Each structure stands twice: as C-alpha cells, then as structure tokens.
Amino acid sequence: MRNSLKQMMRTPVRTILFLGLMVFAALLMTLGASIWLKGTQTMAQYEDRFMTIGTVRQIPDSFAQKLTWNAETKDYDVRKSAQYSDYYTPDDLLFPEAEYLAKPEQRAFYISYQPEYLMTNVSVSPNAILYGIFIAEFSPMEDAVPDQSMPIQITKVIGGDPRLEGVVDYFCDHRNPNPEMLYKDKTYVAMLGFQGTYIHGKVYEEKMQSKNEVHIGLEMLPFSLESDVLLPDGSQSEDVFRDGQQIFEVTDGFYETEAGRRILNLAKTNVLYRNCQPVTGTNRTALLMPFYNGRCFLMEGRDISEEEYAAGSKVCLAPKTFMENNGLSLGDAVKVQLLLTDRLVNAGQRFWLDGNMGFYSGLVTPDGSPLEVFETSEYTVVGIYDVTFSGTDSIFDPGADELIVPMKSIEARYGTNLVACGPMTDATTSFQIPNGGIDDFLKSWAEYGTDKLTFTFYDKGYSQLKAGIDNMKAISLVLLVAGVALTALLLFFFSHLFITKQAERTAIERSLGMGKAACRWSMLSGFALLVFLGSILGAVAGYQISADISAANAGEKYYETTYTAGITNIVNEIEVEEAAASALPAAYCTVLIVAAGVGIAWVKMNRSLKREPMRLLAERAEE
Amino acid sequence: MGKIIEAENIGYVYQSKYQKTKALTGVSCSFERGKVYAITGKSGSGKSTFLSLLAGLDVPTEGNLYIDGKEIREIDRDAYRMNLASVIYQAFHLFPLLTVLENVMFPMGLQHVPKKEAKERAHDFLAKVGLPDTLYGKMPNMISGGEQQRVAIARAMASGGQILLADEPTGNLDSQNEAVIVELLGKMAHEENYAVIVVTHNEKVAEAADVVYGMLDGRLEVVRA
C-alpha cells in the first residue's frame, strides 16, 4: 500500500483533484440523502398533528324578497332570504372516490332545560332582564294608534321576568301597516320583545327637544302567536295564527279562547327557556371548529374516545365556566333535559359567550300545545374544556355553557321540537379527509358532485409544510442524483487513470514476481483509501451542513392559510421541529461509495490481471 | 555447470474465442548459468512467447519445462520470478513514479528485505551497472534510455536471481549505450554467474552471446553452440 500511495502522491494534482472531487460528490450525495430522509421523517413525525377538515355550505338556489312594514320610515323594508328547492344532506357527500377519515356530519344542537344549574347568562348579569321575549298584559298610558312609539305600562307578566311588572316603556306595532287604536282604559296581552327598533315618532321628537330628559332606547314590538316549531321533516305546520293578530284585548273569558290558550301555552315554554343550556352532538370532537382551531381546548380530563362516540355513550365535555358556576368536577354527572332542537345554526349563534342569548318565539307545538322536555339523561363529564377568549367574532364561536356529547347518545336526535332547520353550513357541517387529500377530493367531487355545495378546507398549514418539504425533497433529489452521477463518473474516470492506465505497472509487478492478489492489493489499496477518505470527508461535511440546516429551521411555524370564514382572533399554528439530522445517510453513502469504488476498481483490476504481462509490456514497447 | 532451465519438446497454443494459434512447436533446449544465450528470429516467430514461458508467466500447452530440475507447473511461479528469474525489456519498463533507487529497491521490498539493507544493496547494484549516484533520486523519465536500461539490469540483479531474461534489451538504444548494455549482460553471466537469455534482432548482441538459437515459425534451432 505504501508503494501504491507513494506513486499516487507523485501525481499530486491528479490525486488531490480526485480526492477533492470525491469529497464534493460524497457531500452532494450525503446532503441529498440527509435532506430527503429528514423531509420524510419530518412528515411522518408530524402527520398525526395535522388534521384536514372540510366544511360544507349549500349555495341558495335564489333569493326571495320579503317586504316588512317599518313604522318609523312609513315604508316597507326589503329583506332578502335565501331560497332552497331542497336541502342536500351529508349522505349526498358519500360519492365513490370519497376517502373520509370522519364522514360528513350535519350537527344539530339541542337546548336542554336546566333549572338545577346556574347558566352563564345569569352568572354574568344577575340583575338583567333575562328575556329577549316575554308575554305580558299591558295598558297604554294614553289612547293612541301604535304606528309610532307610545308609552304603555306592563301590568302583568304571564311568561317572563316578573320584575317587568309595573314598568312603563314604549311600544309600537312596528311591523303592522294598519295598526288598530289602543285605549288607555283597556288591558291588552301580547308576546312582546325588543328586536332592534328604536323609539320614534312624536315621543322621540318631544324627548329630543327636552334637554333634561333624553331617552333613546329600544321600543317593544308585538310578536305573532304562530308556532315556530317545525314538523320533524323540517317543514312548517299549518297554523291559524300564522300572520294573524298579535295584540289581543283581555276581556272576561279571553283565556278560554283559542288565542288565550295559545298565549298561556307560549308562556309556559318561555319560562323554561330562561334556564337553558346548549348541547351539541358530534361524532368527533375535532370536527367542531372551535376545538379544531384551538379556540377551545381540553384543560382537564380527556377527550371522548372513538369507542364512546361509536357507542353513543352518555359522556360529555363540559366548559370550565359551567363546571365552576355549578361546583362540578370531572367525573360528575350532568342531568340533561332536551327541550328544543335547532338544525339551522350552531350553539354559538344562540348562546353567546358574553352571556347574551338569541331567542326563539312561537315555542309551542304546531297544534298549539306547550313544549315539553323530550329526552332526559345523565352525562358523565370526562373532559373539561376552556375557551381561549370570551369575545364573539365568527360563525364558529362555541356556545356559552355548551356541552359536547356523542351524537348517537341522543336518541331523538332528528326532529323533535325542531325550532329551526336549514341547509348544511360551514358552522354545522364538517368532515375529515386524509392530510394532503384536498386536491383529490375536489377533483372527485367535480366529477360526482354538484356545484350547489361549496367546501372550505382547513389543514393547519399541512399544505404549506408539505409543499415546503416536497420542495426540499425535490432539491434533495437533485443533489442526490447529481452526487450519484458525479460519484459514478469520478469512480469510472479515475479508476481508468489509476488502474486501467496503470496496467503496465501491474505487468511489471507481475514480472517481478508479485502474485495476482498482491498486485490487486497494491493497486486497489491506494485507490480505495482515496475513495474512503473522500467519501468520509464528504459525508461528514454533508452531515454537518444538514445539521446546520436543521438548526436554522428549528421551531419553524406553519400557519393555517385557508381561513376564509371570518376567523380573526385565532392564530392557528403548529410549531414544527424538523427531524434531527441523522448520521445514517452519511454512513450509508460512505459505504455505498467505497463499495462502488472497490467494485469498479476490482473489475478493472481483473481485466488488467487477465492480460499476459510479457505481451502487454511488448505492446507497450511497440507503442 | 548444471542446467538451470531445460525445455523438452514444448509447444504453446494461443486459444482465443474463435481460433487457436500455434506459437511454439516442439521446442527443446537447455540453459546454463554463466552463459549468455541469444534467441534470434523475425517478429511473430514465437521468441517473446518462449521468453514468457521461461519467465513463468505462463506454462507450455505441450511438453515440459524444468526450472532447476523442477517442472514449471509444479513450482510457485510467482516465487520463481521473485527469487530466480528477472526480466528486462526493450522499453525498460521501470516504474515511472518511483525514483531510480526506489525502482531497484522494489524487488527487495517484495522479498521483505529491511529497507535500510535494501537501500545499501540498491546502491551497490546501481554502482555495478555504472550509474552515478547523482541519478539515484531522479525519476526514470529524467534519465537517458541507456541509463534506464542499466537501472532495469540493476533491478534484475536486486532480485538476487540466477536467470536474466532480456527481451530486445538494446532495441531502443543508440550504439554507444548498446555496447554498454551488451557488456553488462556479459558481466552478469560471466561475473555474476547468471544464465542470461536474450531475445534479439540485433546481430551485435547475438555475436556477443555464448550460444545462439534461431526461432522460426515457433521452432527453435541451434545457430551457434
């Protein structure tokens, strides 16, 4: 080997060039292999942390105009409402190529009557008048036509906060273009509520002129006695009170009439609504956007398991505020008494986190009977979640006091006491597909689906990460291929220089008595040593560069980039640590290069050894 | 003086994939130490093939070749070349990347002679062939053809053998260097007791030999005993 090396070192330019190029080739190979491996490992490592969720929204077929009288402007307001010839269902999303990790679900939320528990609306504002809508008798303070705000005194609360009795406030039959005169010596009854119209007319002008007393507030409106509860299939019932009279004079025997009985029945449910809690049924917690996007997070206990979801177990996730307000702990049971079903919106749209509540009117059955609790059960709290901030800002808001339960745990989950129904929306309908499957899904949907449904996908930045890693892997592949090609080229070229072209040397050695094995060793050892040195130096350099890249990319964050649905306060991000640089590619590359080098040299050496030395040397002499 | 090489009716056939070529036929002869033998003949007559067999780089396809009384097929031919027979060539065939001194030391390295001793002996051999020590550190391509051939002879001496095989040793030399080499070969035989076997076209070299064989179409004939 010493002679071999000595002879190599007598051609330093060639030898150093070979060594340098081998270092470079091994560096390229190792770097390429390291980056490729790291990219693959990083994706595998973080695959589980990403989750791709799709939400679904049905596009209206058309918009209908609805005219509503506005007593303040003395004109009709034009309101548009979306029209659907039919509602698509999650089953319509089950097309042949669809690959779901969680099948599409359109969630209802249920309103549970909870008289035994303290709800957020009460805990936040204990002295507030807690009814958006109430049923009361009242008397005008003067004879007047209620086509503008007029003072009335509430004389008796039939359904609602009793503290309203005796209150004088303003009233207007605001939506009625032809209201009838109300007399101050008569008593009337109506379902009343404040619904965003401010006092107006003569009273308003007088108050504006009197600088001592400026009172510009909401006025009370009457509401229809019609049932807003839908039939189980979502259609509206026939009701004699639909679009009918809203203000009734209380006379002897009035409450024996059909209208009187309807008012009393409405009052019964209205009282129940005061102590209500939203309950949402789902098949996977992560399909609920507040949990998916991190707005809600489990702070104690555990998530509902797949088995519990599948079996419809009576377990639930409960919010921290509800648990604290009621002195409950993990493992306690919460009694749930389902009263209403809403299939239009999610709980956050009716039970706001700030304690305010949206309200329903017409809470009687289609035949006018009072609504009753339709399902009672006890749920064990297995997990307590918290909400990152209590403001409201998107259609994905969680509801105040919202319980999360397995959808299958609610037996009468489809259409009992249904108060609202509508198409699939981003807030109510979602599904999970494999990460990276968005394009395939949309491609298949374009083939099988309808353009009446649109999808929004959320992947927590998986696409961004994957695109980055794919890009990195493409570069690594180029490096790897370039490294392999350069290595092969170098090995073939320099083995030609160091071995094939040294056939004369081999012949001389043979003629001096050196055996074939010794000749092979003499020639191979120096070449192999250079290959080994070059590959190991290059591999170490490649490994170091790869480790430096890892260090530079440490803690890279990947952000959700597909939010289009109004989320502003949530920063949905996943911090990704790239897989640590592995020494394996360096080791494999070194072994591979040395093996290839020795292999190629071995073949060439054998060719040289096959040639008869005397003949070869004689040929050289002739040259 | 005993025969160190004896050929009995040997023949050699080159066998390629498609044809067989008979290079030697019924060659019988013997070689003794202390003599210079010349083998003459035209190109392609089989001289180099015969020399190759004598060097133990191949074995005859027919007949027997005895080296110091042992059939060549039965001996370690690598050891034979290392210890007993040396070859010098028309094109010298020194290791181009080793110095003059290192070239001469090379065979002793194969025989595991300690480096210091090998160096001393190499100096002696180089002195014997008349090379000044200013050339010892030079590369072969830095010295003349005659000097290179002298280095080749010194290297042959360094193997410590008894047989020197020379393939057109003066083919690339001018007449002055030719004479020096012929004289050296004579010294190798007559003073160092080598059996010197020279394949040559050169009449002067043949004339200086003690015995001359002629090779024609693979057959060997005695020209001058």
Interface residues (C-beta under 8 A of the other chain):
Chain A: N3 K6 Q7 R10 T11 E504 R505 A507 I508 R510 S511 L512 G513 M514 G515 A518 E612 P613 M614 R615 L617 A618 R620 A621
Chain B: S48 T49 L51 S52 A55 L57 D58 D78 A79 Y80 R81 M82 N83 S86 V87 Y89 Q90 A91 H93 L94 F95 P96 L97 L98 E102 F106 P107 G109 L110 M139 R155 S159 D167 E168 G171 N172
